[in-house]
Amino acid sequence: MIAADLSRSWLLMAATRTEEFTTAASWGADQLVLDIEDAVDPNLKDRARTDVVDWLSAGGRAWVRINDRSTSFWSDDVDALSGVPDLAGVVLAKTESPAHVTETFDRLGGSTPVLALVESALGIEEATAIARARGTFRLAFGSGDYRRDTGTSADTLAMAYPRSRLVVASRIGGLPGPIDGPTVGSNHGVLREQAAITVALGLTGKLCLEREQIPVINEAISPAKSDVAWARDFLADFRARGCVIRDGSDRPRLGRAEKIERLARAFGVESS
């Protein structure tokens, strides 16, 4: 299992698909997220919530996307999930203030990680405060709802600003890199292209909606084999010369090499 602070692929699964929970956990996603928010009709939320709690209590392990703080469902969600064994954490929908995270964190007992899903103009504006909030584990981008809220197109340039805001906020808040929104559709070429943009902008994970997307995302966000080879050669040379920094260019290259090596070990990537 890949640690959640490094996880690349976050598979969203509707909480009504109870028959697939156990098999989905073996599909290769770094993290499984059972969704009792947008993916569930309001009339079915009580049953879906109960099914999720039952599955977790019986030995399943997953994150749960809960309803946002402004809804009447939020309180029932956190009360039902508080103290549930093998709850990996919660994904808080439509986070727009640090108080949303902290209240959720406290109601869950003060130890369950809260992944803040930022999905609106206000959420992006408050991203730094959200990242610094007590209980925030990581930020994620709800790109679809953000576009609906702002009228922004899906164009790469138009979406660069909110993504970069989340990257900067995460850095200021001392969090792992943020998680990008999902790519809709099964075209692997488009998914690979969008995942490359995710990496280029500094995000380190991506939500996914389909099983077939998982290996593409994992590969695209992992270090390339050629980069791993460079990093290991650089580190070997650095150690051979007594770990001496020769000039100003050595320090950033050392940092990059150490990061690539750390990720390669976590993800099992071998050099070419």
C-alpha positions in Angstrom: 0.0 0.0 0.0 1.3 3.4 -1.0 1.3 6.0 1.9 -1.5 8.5 1.5 0.8 11.5 1.5 2.5 10.1 -1.6 -0.5 8.4 -3.3 -1.0 9.1 -7.0 -4.3 7.5 -8.0 -7.5 8.1 -5.9 -10.3 6.0 -7.2 -13.8 7.4 -6.6 -16.5 4.7 -6.3 -20.2 5.4 -5.7 -21.2 4.1 -2.3 -24.2 2.4 -3.9 -21.9 -0.1 -5.6 -21.5 -2.2 -2.5 -20.9 -5.5 -4.4 -17.7 -4.0 -5.8 -16.1 -2.5 -2.7 -13.9 -5.5 -1.9 -12.8 -6.1 -5.5 -12.2 -2.4 -6.1 -9.7 -2.4 -3.3 -7.5 -4.8 -5.3 -7.6 -2.9 -8.6 -4.3 -1.1 -8.0 -5.3 2.4 -7.0 -3.1 3.9 -4.4 -6.3 4.9 -2.5 -10.0 3.9 -2.7 -12.6 6.6 -2.0 -16.2 5.5 -1.3 -18.4 8.4 -2.4 -21.5 9.2 -0.4 -21.7 12.7 -1.8 -22.3 13.6 -5.5 -22.5 9.9 -6.5 -25.5 9.1 -4.3 -29.1 10.3 -4.7 -30.2 12.2 -1.6 -33.0 9.6 -1.0 -30.3 6.9 -0.9 -27.7 8.5 1.3 -28.8 7.0 4.6 -28.6 3.5 3.1 -25.3 4.2 1.4 -23.8 5.6 4.6 -24.9 2.5 6.5 -23.4 0.2 3.9 -20.1 2.0 3.9 -19.9 1.8 7.7 -20.8 -1.9 7.7 -18.1 -2.7 5.1 -15.4 -0.7 7.0 -16.4 -2.3 10.2 -16.1 -5.8 8.7 -12.5 -5.2 7.7 -12.6 -3.1 4.6 -10.3 -0.1 4.4 -11.0 3.1 2.4 -11.4 6.8 2.4 -14.9 8.2 2.3 -16.1 11.3 0.5 -18.6 12.9 2.8 -21.1 15.7 2.1 -20.1 19.3 2.6 -20.4 21.2 5.8 -23.3 23.3 4.6 -25.7 20.3 4.1 -27.8 18.5 6.5 -26.1 15.3 5.6 -22.7 16.3 6.9 -23.5 15.8 10.6 -24.9 12.4 10.0 -21.9 11.5 8.0 -19.3 12.4 10.6 -21.3 10.9 13.4 -21.7 7.6 11.6 -18.0 7.4 10.7 -16.5 8.6 14.0 -14.6 5.7 15.5 -15.1 3.3 12.6 -12.2 0.9 12.3 -10.1 1.0 9.1 -11.5 4.3 8.0 -8.4 5.7 6.2 -9.7 9.2 6.2 -12.4 11.5 4.8 -12.6 13.6 1.7 -14.6 16.7 2.6 -16.6 17.9 -0.3 -16.8 21.6 -1.3 -14.4 22.9 1.4 -14.6 26.7 1.5 -13.1 27.6 4.9 -10.6 26.3 7.5 -13.5 25.9 9.9 -15.0 23.3 7.6 -12.0 21.1 8.0 -11.4 21.7 11.7 -15.1 21.0 12.7 -15.0 17.8 10.7 -11.7 16.8 12.2 -12.9 17.4 15.7 -16.2 15.7 15.2 -14.4 12.6 14.0 -12.3 12.4 17.2 -9.3 14.5 16.3 -7.2 11.8 14.6 -8.8 11.0 11.3 -7.1 12.7 8.3 -9.3 15.2 6.4 -8.6 15.7 2.7 -10.0 19.0 1.7 -11.7 19.0 -1.7 -11.7 22.5 -3.0 -14.4 23.0 -5.7 -15.3 26.7 -5.9 -13.9 30.2 -6.4 -14.2 30.9 -2.7 -12.4 27.6 -1.9 -9.5 28.6 -4.2 -9.4 32.1 -2.6 -9.2 30.5 0.9 -6.8 27.7 -0.1 -3.9 28.9 2.0 -6.0 29.2 5.1 -7.6 25.8 4.4 -4.1 24.3 4.0 -3.0 25.7 7.4 -6.2 24.5 9.2 -5.8 22.0 12.0 -6.8 18.6 10.6 -6.0 19.3 6.9 -4.1 16.3 5.6 -3.9 17.2 1.9 -5.8 19.4 -0.7 -7.6 18.1 -3.8 -9.2 19.9 -6.7 -12.8 19.5 -7.6 -12.3 20.7 -11.1 -15.8 20.0 -12.5 -17.6 21.9 -9.8 -15.0 24.7 -10.0 -15.8 25.1 -13.7 -19.5 25.2 -13.0 -19.0 27.8 -10.3 -16.8 30.1 -12.3 -17.8 29.5 -15.9 -14.2 28.5 -16.7 -13.5 26.2 -19.6 -11.5 23.0 -19.3 -8.7 24.6 -21.3 -5.3 23.9 -19.8 -4.4 27.6 -19.6 -7.7 28.5 -17.9 -7.3 25.8 -15.3 -3.6 26.5 -14.5 -4.5 29.3 -12.0 -6.6 27.2 -9.5 -4.2 24.3 -9.7 -1.2 26.5 -9.1 -3.0 28.2 -6.1 -3.5 24.7 -4.6 0.2 23.9 -5.1 1.4 27.1 -3.5 -1.1 26.8 -0.6 0.0 23.2 0.0 3.7 24.3 0.2 2.8 27.2 2.6 0.7 24.9 4.7 3.5 22.2 4.9 1.3 19.6 3.2 2.1 17.0 0.6 1.4 18.0 -3.0 -2.3 18.4 -3.9 -4.5 16.0 -5.9 -5.8 17.0 -9.3 -9.3 16.6 -10.5 -10.4 13.6 -12.6 -10.3 13.2 -16.4 -13.7 12.2 -17.8 -13.6 9.5 -20.5 -11.6 6.5 -21.4 -9.2 7.9 -23.9 -5.8 7.0 -22.5 -4.0 9.5 -24.7 -6.0 12.4 -23.3 -5.6 11.0 -19.7 -1.8 10.7 -20.1 -1.6 14.2 -21.5 -3.6 15.7 -18.7 -1.7 13.7 -16.1 1.5 15.2 -17.5 0.1 18.6 -17.0 -0.8 17.6 -13.4 2.9 16.8 -12.8 4.2 19.9 -14.6 2.1 22.2 -12.4 3.4 20.5 -9.2 0.3 18.4 -8.2 1.3 14.9 -7.1 -2.0 12.9 -7.3 -5.1 12.6 -9.4 -8.7 11.6 -8.8 -9.9 8.8 -11.1 -13.3 7.6 -12.1 -12.6 4.3 -13.8 -10.5 1.2 -13.2 -8.8 1.5 -16.5 -7.4 4.9 -15.6 -5.5 3.6 -12.6 -2.3 2.3 -14.3 -2.1 5.3 -16.6 -2.2 7.7 -13.7 0.2 5.7 -11.6 2.8 5.5 -14.4 2.4 9.2 -15.4 2.9 10.5 -11.9 5.7 8.2 -11.0 9.3 9.2 -11.9 10.4 8.1 -15.3 13.0 5.3 -15.4 15.5 7.6 -17.1 15.1 10.1 -14.3 15.6 7.4 -11.7 18.8 6.4 -13.5 20.1 10.0 -13.5 19.2 10.4 -9.8 21.0 7.2 -8.7 24.1 8.1 -10.8 24.1 11.6 -9.3 23.7 10.3 -5.7 26.4 7.7 -6.2 28.8 10.3 -7.5 27.9 12.7 -4.7 28.7 10.0 -2.1 31.9 9.0 -3.8 33.2 12.6 -3.5 32.4 12.7 0.2 29.0 14.5 -0.1 30.7 17.7 -0.9 28.7 20.5 -2.4 30.9 21.9 -5.2 28.9 24.9 -6.5 25.4 26.5 -6.4 24.0 24.1 -8.9 24.7 21.0 -6.8 22.2 21.8 -4.1 19.0 21.9 -6.2 20.2 18.9 -8.2 20.8 17.0 -4.9 17.3 17.9 -3.8 15.8 16.7 -7.0 17.8 13.5 -7.0 16.8 12.7 -3.4 13.2 13.3 -4.2 13.2 11.1 -7.3 15.0 8.3 -5.4 12.5 8.5 -2.5 9.5 8.3 -4.9 11.1 5.5 -7.0 11.5 3.4 -3.8 7.9 4.1 -2.7 6.5 3.3 -6.1 8.8 0.4 -7.0 10.3 2.1 -10.1 13.6 0.7 -11.3 16.1 2.7 -13.4 16.3 1.9 -17.2 
